[in-house]
Amino acid sequence: MPRSTLSGTLFVVATPIGNLHDMVPRAIETLQSVTLIAAEDTRHSGRLMAHFAIETPMVAYHDHSDERRLEQLLAHLQNGEDLALISDAGTPLVSDPGYRLVHAARAQGVPVVPIPGACALIAALSVSGLASDRFSFEGFLPAKAGARQRALEALARESRTLIFYEAPHRVLECLKDMQAAFGDDREAVLARELTKTHETVRSAPLAELIEFVAGDTNQQRGEIVLLVQGAPKRADAELDAQTQRTMEVLLAELPLKQAASIGAKLTGLKKNFLYQWALDNSQKS
Ligand code: SAM
């Protein structure tokens, strides 16, 4: 879509996730210079505006706003006015409103410019000590237990670091469901109240992390990011052709556990390793 030559620019502006000193100078300048700020909650953002002496008018916008509000914002942009989009905290569109507006603005050729800053998932990942080369941000898990358990089971073989946002009153339940889906020993991290007074970053195997959170109700308060180590890589690449053939023959005749046990005796490999290999391969077929 060609750029709309007369249109203004939509700035997508990140705001702090707790500590106001994390507001970047470019964000302040941008919010002061635009004609209008589309905010998730104007009352909530009013405090931020007052702190930085930003007097630009604000209008409420979220992804459930009616079509008219969206059209009004697009009309401002088409009239050549610059607009900023902010959410209550952190980066807009990351588990926050803004998708519809950004999508529509880009479709109309309106320039959309990011003003990067705080984002809870990136802050948490950066201090988690978990692999950060590849990760999967899963946002909020379903609130209902059954749906949450199914979502976690579907992620059990995901090898990338998993990142979740979670509400404090559900954190313990959620960790227990993670333990059921991923096992006791999978390394996990609770990143709580980042950039605030009670900032806590605790890493431990899931079973231990549950004990820590269950034993201290303070850990079930505030804003929380949960991170879980990815599943170990599939074992199939590490079996030589002859061992693979042996396992295939055993698996054709025997239940998985027994096949792994006999396979271990025949090949000298570890029973758990062959069990995992068999599990991965039965899931693939
Ligand atoms: N857009 C935001 C961002 O860039 O991170 C996220 C908004 S989402 C509605 C709010 C969730 O983000 C919280 O429930 C929590 O899971 C996470 N979060 C936000 N601020 C946080 C903080 N200071 N410490 C830990 N987690 C935080």
Boltz pocket constraint, residues with backbone or C-beta under 6 A from the ligand:
constraints:
  - pocket:
      binder: B
      contacts: [[A, 17], [A, 18], [A, 87], [A, 89], [A, 90], [A, 91], [A, 92], [A, 93], [A, 94], [A, 95], [A, 96], [A, 118], [A, 119], [A, 120], [A, 121], [A, 164], [A, 165], [A, 166], [A, 167], [A, 191], [A, 192], [A, 193], [A, 194], [A, 195], [A, 196], [A, 223], [A, 224], [A, 225]]
      max_distance: 6.0
